[in-house]
């Protein structure tokens, strides 16, 4: 088992965008919380590069991608459903 990856995980979303592109930064969180989890799939999010900066409260609390819920709401939903986030 490398880097905490679960072999039974259906979908792992890899995020690479941060605050410079709020919409792209929001997409993996939305897909995991409102897509895969709601469809009954086991899912997770891997943050690489700039995407890890969204975990800082001063960044994640302010980001809102076009056409998506605010990132702070999506992060709360990911936490509520215990969706693993790898950094």
DSSP file (Angstrom, degrees, kcal/mol; ACC not computed):
  #  RESIDUE AA STRUCTURE BP1 BP2  ACC     N-H-->O    O-->H-N    N-H-->O    O-->H-N    TCO  KAPPA ALPHA  PHI   PSI    X-CA   Y-CA   Z-CA
    1    1 A X              0   0    0      0, 0.0     2,-0.4     0, 0.0     3,-0.4   0.000 360.0 360.0 360.0 107.1    0.0    0.0    0.0
    2    2 A X    >   -     0   0    0      1,-0.2     3,-2.2     3,-0.1     0, 0.0  -0.756 360.0 -12.1 -96.0 132.9    1.9    3.1   -1.2
    3    3 A X  T 3  S-     0   0    0     -2,-0.4    -1,-0.2     1,-0.3     3,-0.1   0.746 120.6 -64.2  55.3  29.2    1.2    6.6    0.1
    4    4 A X  T 3  S+     0   0    0     -3,-0.4    -1,-0.3     1,-0.2     2,-0.3   0.581  87.2 158.4  76.6   8.1   -2.0    5.5    1.8
    5    5 A X    <   -     0   0    0     -3,-2.2     2,-0.5     1,-0.1    -1,-0.2  -0.494  35.8-138.3 -69.5 129.7   -3.8    4.6   -1.4
    6    6 A X    >   -     0   0    0     -2,-0.3     3,-1.6     1,-0.1    -1,-0.1  -0.786   2.3-149.9 -91.1 126.2   -6.6    2.2   -0.8
    7    7 A X  T 3  S+     0   0    0     -2,-0.5    -1,-0.1     1,-0.3    -2,-0.0   0.753  97.4  57.1 -65.7 -23.4   -6.9   -0.6   -3.4
    8    8 A X  T 3  S+     0   0    0     -3,-0.0     2,-0.4     2,-0.0    -1,-0.3   0.403  78.6 117.3 -89.4   4.8  -10.6   -0.7   -2.9
    9    9 A X    <   -     0   0    0     -3,-1.6    34,-0.2     1,-0.2     3,-0.1  -0.576  51.2-159.3 -75.5 127.9  -11.1    3.0   -3.8
   10   10 A X  S    S+     0   0    0     32,-0.9     2,-0.4    -2,-0.4    33,-0.2   0.939  73.8  13.4 -71.5 -47.8  -13.2    3.4   -6.9
   11   11 A X  E     -a   43   0A   0     31,-1.9    33,-1.3    21,-0.0     2,-0.5  -0.995  56.6-169.0-138.3 131.7  -12.1    6.9   -7.9
   12   12 A X  E     -a   44   0A   0     -2,-0.4     2,-0.4    31,-0.2    33,-0.2  -0.977  16.6-151.3-118.1 116.9   -9.2    9.1   -6.7
   13   13 A X  E     -a   45   0A   0     31,-2.9    33,-3.4    -2,-0.5     2,-0.6  -0.748   5.9-152.1 -88.8 131.7   -9.4   12.7   -7.9
   14   14 A X  E     -a   46   0A   0     -2,-0.4     2,-0.4    31,-0.2    33,-0.2  -0.920  10.3-163.9-108.3 118.4   -6.0   14.4   -8.3
   15   15 A X  E     +a   47   0A   0     31,-3.1    33,-2.6    -2,-0.6    36,-0.2  -0.840  21.8 162.4-103.7 136.2   -6.1   18.2   -7.9
   16   16 A X        +     0   0    0     -2,-0.4    34,-0.6    31,-0.2     2,-0.3   0.441  49.2  88.7-128.0  -6.7   -3.3   20.4   -9.1
   17   17 A X        +     0   0    0      7,-0.3     2,-0.1    33,-0.2    31,-0.1  -0.732  48.7 179.2-101.9 146.8   -4.8   23.9   -9.1
   18   18 A X    >   -     0   0    0     -2,-0.3     3,-1.8    35,-0.1     7,-0.3  -0.153  55.1 -41.0-119.5-145.9   -4.9   26.4   -6.3
   19   19 A X  G >  S+     0   0    0     31,-0.3     3,-0.5     1,-0.3     4,-0.1   0.682 121.3  71.0 -64.6 -19.3   -6.2   29.9   -5.6
   20   20 A X  G 3  S+     0   0    0      1,-0.3    -1,-0.3     2,-0.1     2,-0.2   0.725 112.1  29.4 -70.8 -18.8   -5.0   31.2   -9.0
   21   21 A X  G <> S+     0   0    0     -3,-1.8     4,-2.2     1,-0.1    -1,-0.3  -0.665  71.1 178.7-138.8  81.4   -7.8   29.2  -10.7
   22   22 A X  H <> S+     0   0    0     -3,-0.5     4,-1.4     1,-0.2    43,-0.3   0.818  80.0  53.1 -56.4 -36.2  -10.7   28.8   -8.2
   23   23 A X  H  > S+     0   0    0      2,-0.2     4,-1.5     1,-0.2     3,-0.4   0.955 112.3  42.9 -67.1 -49.0  -12.9   26.9  -10.6
   24   24 A X  H  > S+     0   0    0      1,-0.2     4,-0.6     2,-0.2    -7,-0.3   0.842 112.7  54.7 -64.6 -32.6  -10.3   24.2  -11.4
   25   25 A X  H  < S+     0   0    0     -4,-2.2     4,-0.4    -7,-0.3    -1,-0.2   0.806 110.5  46.7 -69.2 -28.6   -9.4   24.1   -7.7
   26   26 A X  H  X S+     0   0    0     -4,-1.4     4,-2.3    -3,-0.4     3,-0.4   0.778  92.4  79.1 -83.8 -29.9  -13.1   23.4   -6.8
   27   27 A X  H  X S+     0   0    0     -4,-1.5     4,-2.8     1,-0.2     5,-0.2   0.874  91.5  48.3 -54.5 -49.4  -13.8   20.7   -9.4
   28   28 A X  H  X S+     0   0    0     -4,-0.6     4,-2.3     1,-0.2    -1,-0.2   0.893 112.7  49.6 -61.9 -37.1  -12.2   17.7   -7.6
   29   29 A X  H  > S+     0   0    0     -4,-0.4     4,-2.5    -3,-0.4     5,-0.3   0.914 113.1  47.0 -64.9 -42.9  -13.9   18.5   -4.3
   30   30 A X  H  X>S+     0   0    0     -4,-2.3     4,-2.8     2,-0.2     5,-0.6   0.932 112.8  48.5 -63.9 -47.1  -17.3   18.8   -6.1
   31   31 A X  I  X>S+     0   0    0     -4,-2.8     5,-2.6    -5,-0.2     4,-0.9   0.891 115.3  44.5 -63.0 -40.0  -16.8   15.6   -8.0
   32   32 A X  I  <>S+     0   0    0     -4,-2.3     5,-2.3    -5,-0.2     6,-0.2   0.950 123.2  33.6 -69.1 -48.7  -15.8   13.6   -4.9
   33   33 A X  I  <5S+     0   0    0     -4,-2.5     5,-0.2    -5,-0.2    -2,-0.2   0.885 132.8  26.1 -78.4 -40.5  -18.5   15.0   -2.6
   34   34 A X  I  <5S+     0   0    0     -4,-2.8    -3,-0.2    -5,-0.3    -1,-0.2   0.538 131.7  30.9-103.8  -8.6  -21.4   15.5   -4.9
   35   35 A X  I  X<S+     0   0    0     -4,-0.9     4,-1.6    -5,-0.6    -3,-0.2   0.725 123.7  25.6-109.8 -80.0  -20.6   12.9   -7.6
   36   36 A X  I  4XS+     0   0    0     -5,-2.6     5,-2.5     1,-0.2     4,-0.3   0.915 124.4  46.6 -59.5 -49.2  -18.8    9.8   -6.5
   37   37 A X  T >4<S+     0   0    0     -5,-2.3     3,-1.7    -6,-0.3    -1,-0.2   0.934 113.2  49.2 -61.2 -45.9  -19.9    9.7   -2.9
   38   38 A X  T 345S+     0   0    0      1,-0.3    -1,-0.2    -5,-0.2    -2,-0.2   0.778 108.5  55.1 -64.4 -26.1  -23.5   10.4   -3.8
   39   39 A X  T 3<5S-     0   0    0     -4,-1.6    -1,-0.3    -3,-0.3    -2,-0.2   0.437 121.5-108.2 -86.1   0.1  -23.3    7.6   -6.4
   40   40 A X  T < 5S+     0   0    0     -3,-1.7     2,-0.3    -4,-0.3    -3,-0.2   0.593  74.0 136.6  86.4  11.0  -22.1    5.2   -3.7
   41   41 A X      < -     0   0    0     -5,-2.5     2,-0.4    -6,-0.2    -1,-0.3  -0.637  59.1-118.0 -88.9 147.8  -18.5    4.9   -4.9
   42   42 A X        +     0   0    0     -2,-0.3   -31,-1.9   -34,-0.2   -32,-0.9  -0.712  48.3 170.4 -80.1 138.1  -15.6    5.0   -2.6
   43   43 A X  E     -a   11   0A   0     -2,-0.4    41,-0.6   -33,-0.2     2,-0.3  -0.917  20.7-175.9-146.3 165.7  -13.5    8.1   -3.4
   44   44 A X  E     -ab  12  84A   0    -33,-1.3   -31,-2.9    -2,-0.3     2,-0.4  -0.960  20.1-127.6-156.7 170.2  -10.7   10.3   -2.3
   45   45 A X  E     -ab  13  85A   0     39,-2.2    41,-3.2    -2,-0.3     2,-0.5  -0.994  12.3-160.5-128.4 131.7   -8.8   13.5   -3.3
   46   46 A X  E     -ab  14  86A   0    -33,-3.4   -31,-3.1    -2,-0.4     2,-0.6  -0.963  10.3-153.5-112.1 123.6   -5.1   13.8   -3.8
   47   47 A X  E     +a   15   0A   0     39,-3.5     2,-0.3    -2,-0.5   -31,-0.2  -0.851  19.8 172.7 -98.6 123.1   -3.7   17.4   -3.6
   48   48 A X    >   -     0   0    0    -33,-2.6     3,-1.7    -2,-0.6     4,-0.1  -0.931  49.5 -18.3-127.0 152.7   -0.5   18.0   -5.5
   49   49 A X  G >  S-     0   0    0     -2,-0.3     3,-1.3     1,-0.3     4,-0.2  -0.252 130.1  -1.6  58.2-133.4    1.4   21.2   -6.2
   50   50 A X  G >  S+     0   0    0    -34,-0.6     3,-1.6     1,-0.3   -31,-0.3   0.670 117.1  80.3 -65.6 -18.3   -0.5   24.4   -5.7
   51   51 A X  G X  S+     0   0    0     -3,-1.7     3,-1.5     1,-0.3    -1,-0.3   0.770  78.8  68.8 -64.5 -24.2   -3.8   22.6   -4.8
   52   52 A X  G X  S+     0   0    0     -3,-1.3     3,-1.5     1,-0.3    -1,-0.3   0.733  83.1  73.5 -67.8 -19.5   -2.6   22.1   -1.2
   53   53 A X  G X  S+     0   0    0     -3,-1.6     3,-1.3     1,-0.3     7,-0.3   0.695  79.3  74.1 -68.1 -16.3   -2.9   25.8   -0.5
   54   54 A X  G <  S+     0   0    0     -3,-1.5     6,-0.3     1,-0.3    -1,-0.3   0.682  83.6  68.6 -70.3 -15.0   -6.7   25.5   -0.5
   55   55 A X  G <  S+     0   0    0     -3,-1.5     2,-0.3    -4,-0.2    -1,-0.3   0.673  76.4  97.1 -76.8 -16.2   -6.4   23.8    2.9
   56   56 A X  S X> S-     0   0    0     -3,-1.3     4,-2.8    -4,-0.2     3,-1.7  -0.599  80.2-133.6 -72.0 131.1   -5.2   27.1    4.5
   57   57 A X  H 3> S+     0   0    0     -2,-0.3     4,-1.9     1,-0.3     5,-0.2   0.870 103.9  56.8 -55.6 -41.1   -8.3   28.7    6.0
   58   58 A X  H 34 S+     0   0    0      2,-0.2    -1,-0.3     1,-0.2    -4,-0.1   0.692 118.4  33.8 -68.0 -16.3   -7.5   32.2    4.5
   59   59 A X  H X> S+     0   0    0     -3,-1.7     3,-1.3    -6,-0.2     4,-1.2   0.855 119.0  45.4 -99.0 -57.5   -7.5   30.6    1.0
   60   60 A X  H 3< S+     0   0    0     -4,-2.8    12,-0.5    -7,-0.3    -3,-0.2   0.804 108.2  58.2 -60.9 -32.4  -10.2   27.8    1.2
   61   61 A X  T 3< S+     0   0    0     -4,-1.9    -1,-0.3    -5,-0.4    11,-0.1   0.733 112.4  40.5 -70.1 -21.2  -12.7   30.0    2.9
   62   62 A X  T <4 S+     0   0    0     -3,-1.3     2,-0.2    -5,-0.2    -2,-0.2   0.639  87.4 106.7-102.6 -16.8  -12.7   32.6    0.1
   63   63 A X     <  +     0   0    0     -4,-1.2     8,-2.3    -9,-0.1     9,-0.5  -0.449  35.9 169.9 -74.8 132.7  -12.5   30.4   -3.0
   64   64 A X        -     0   0    0      6,-0.2   -41,-0.2    -2,-0.2     6,-0.2  -0.913  19.1-151.5-140.8 111.5  -15.7   30.1   -5.2
   65   65 A X    >   -     0   0    0      4,-0.5     3,-1.6    -2,-0.4     2,-0.4  -0.466  35.5 -91.1 -78.8 155.1  -15.5   28.5   -8.5
   66   66 A X  T 3  S+     0   0    0      1,-0.3    -1,-0.1    -2,-0.1     3,-0.1  -0.518 111.0   5.9 -68.0 122.7  -17.8   29.5  -11.3
   67   67 A X  T 3  S+     0   0    0     -2,-0.4     2,-0.3     1,-0.3    -1,-0.3   0.528 113.7  95.6  84.7   7.2  -20.9   27.3  -11.2
   68   68 A X  S <  S-     0   0    0     -3,-1.6    -1,-0.3     1,-0.1     3,-0.1  -0.847  80.8 -95.7-126.0 161.4  -20.0   25.5   -8.0
   69   69 A X        -     0   0    0     -2,-0.3    -4,-0.5     1,-0.1     5,-0.1  -0.346  63.3 -78.5 -64.3 156.8  -20.7   25.8   -4.3
   70   70 A X    >>  -     0   0    0     -6,-0.2     4,-1.6     1,-0.1     3,-0.9  -0.294  41.4-119.4 -56.5 144.8  -18.1   27.7   -2.3
   71   71 A X  H 3> S+     0   0    0     -8,-2.3     4,-3.0     1,-0.3     5,-0.3   0.845 112.0  62.0 -58.3 -35.8  -15.1   25.6   -1.6
   72   72 A X  H 3> S+     0   0    0     -9,-0.5     4,-1.8   -12,-0.5    -1,-0.3   0.867 105.0  48.2 -60.3 -35.0  -15.5   25.9    2.2
   73   73 A X  H <> S+     0   0    0     -3,-0.9     4,-1.9     2,-0.2    -1,-0.2   0.885 112.1  48.3 -70.7 -39.2  -18.9   24.2    1.8
   74   74 A X  H  X S+     0   0    0     -4,-1.6     4,-2.4     2,-0.2    -2,-0.2   0.895 110.4  51.0 -69.0 -39.6  -17.4   21.4   -0.3
   75   75 A X  H  X S+     0   0    0     -4,-3.0     4,-2.4     1,-0.2    -1,-0.2   0.909 109.6  51.4 -62.3 -41.2  -14.6   20.9    2.1
   76   76 A X  H  X S+     0   0    0     -4,-1.8     4,-2.6    -5,-0.3    -2,-0.2   0.898 110.3  48.7 -62.2 -40.1  -17.1   20.6    4.9
   77   77 A X  H  X S+     0   0    0     -4,-1.9     4,-2.1     2,-0.2    -2,-0.2   0.894 109.4  51.9 -68.1 -39.7  -19.1   18.0    3.0
   78   78 A X  H  <>S+     0   0    0     -4,-2.4     5,-2.4     2,-0.2     4,-0.2   0.917 112.9  45.7 -61.2 -43.4  -15.9   16.0    2.3
   79   79 A X  H ><5S+     0   0    0     -4,-2.4     3,-1.4     1,-0.2    -2,-0.2   0.920 109.9  54.2 -65.1 -43.6  -15.1   16.1    6.0
   80   80 A X  H 3<5S+     0   0    0     -4,-2.6    -1,-0.2     1,-0.3    -2,-0.2   0.871 113.4  42.0 -58.0 -39.1  -18.7   15.1    6.9
   81   81 A X  T 3<5S-     0   0    0     -4,-2.1    -1,-0.3    -5,-0.1    -2,-0.2   0.363 109.8-123.5 -91.6   4.8  -18.6   12.1    4.7
   82   82 A X  T < 5 +     0   0    0     -3,-1.4     2,-0.5    -4,-0.2    -3,-0.2   0.861  45.2 172.6  54.5  39.9  -15.0   11.2    5.8
   83   83 A X      < -     0   0    0     -5,-2.4    -1,-0.2    -6,-0.2   -39,-0.2  -0.687  35.7-116.0 -76.0 124.6  -13.7   11.2    2.3
   84   84 A X  E     -b   44   0A   0    -41,-0.6   -39,-2.2    -2,-0.5     2,-0.5  -0.367  26.2-161.3 -68.4 140.8   -9.9   10.9    2.5
   85   85 A X  E     -b   45   0A   0    -41,-0.2     2,-0.4    -2,-0.1   -39,-0.2  -0.989   5.0-158.7-122.5 121.9   -7.7   13.7    1.4
   86   86 A X  E      b   46   0A   0    -41,-3.2   -39,-3.5    -2,-0.5   -82,-0.0  -0.854 360.0 360.0-103.9 134.1   -4.1   13.0    0.6
   87   87 A X              0   0    0     -2,-0.4    -1,-0.1   -41,-0.2   -41,-0.1   0.344 360.0 360.0-119.3 360.0   -1.5   15.8    0.6
